[in-house]
Amino acid sequence: MPLHVEIIAAEQPILTSDADVVVAMTVSGQISVLPQHAPLLTLLAPGELRLGRGANEVLLALAGGYLEIRDDHVTILADAAERAEDIDVSRAERARDRASARLRESRSTIDVARASSALARATSRLKAADHVRTRGVTRAR
């Protein structure tokens, strides 16, 4: 029996799908979720979200959020989520460059935190987009 996965960002559904495995980056490290996983609520870090179903894989870039597992149902409330194949690479590169420049020039703790967060989001978007280009990840539906 597969996992039922729902991804919601900005109060609108991004993706609803079944998956054999869900791989996400939490603030404590990477987690792999298989059917019959114990209930869990965890904070997500910016990074890739992978949904595997048979030989197919769907890849998204997340800006963080929450992941809940309950009765083979995985709910992800994302700060922002973007399908890897929809990522505008040049825009993500510009965002990464701006965040890197802000980190070098930051004088306050708040500026450093914001720039670090923006850099993590841009990096996760670029990594997800690169996987689509190099490995042909299945288009999310």
Phi, psi and omega in degrees: 000125183282169172279144171260125186243131174235129178241124183233133177220140180052042175062021175224145181294137177260317184201137171232125186201164169262150181211151174275333180210144174236127179240124183221159178261115176263173178292343178261356182131183184284143178232140173245129182248124176244164177306148181068025176294148176296150177303143184202144169230124184217157178272131179267143174264160174302134180167190181275148172238125181244133174242120179252133177220104185063230180273357183266149177223135175248136185233133176230155172257127179248146177264014183112179180144213181230148175233130177237135176241128179204121175052054180058025176239122180250120177247129178240119174257102188264143172299319174200146179218141182217130176297137186303321183287347179265358184287130175275102187299317181295323177294318178295322177295319178296319179296318178299315181296318178297316181295319178298317179296318179296324178297319180293329185261355186294139179243346181240158180299322180295316178299318180296316180297315179295316180294321178296318178296315179296321179295319178297318178296313181296319179295318179294323177296316180294321179296316179296317179296323179295321178298322179295316181294320187271334184239356178064048179300143182299141178293130179289143177240000000 
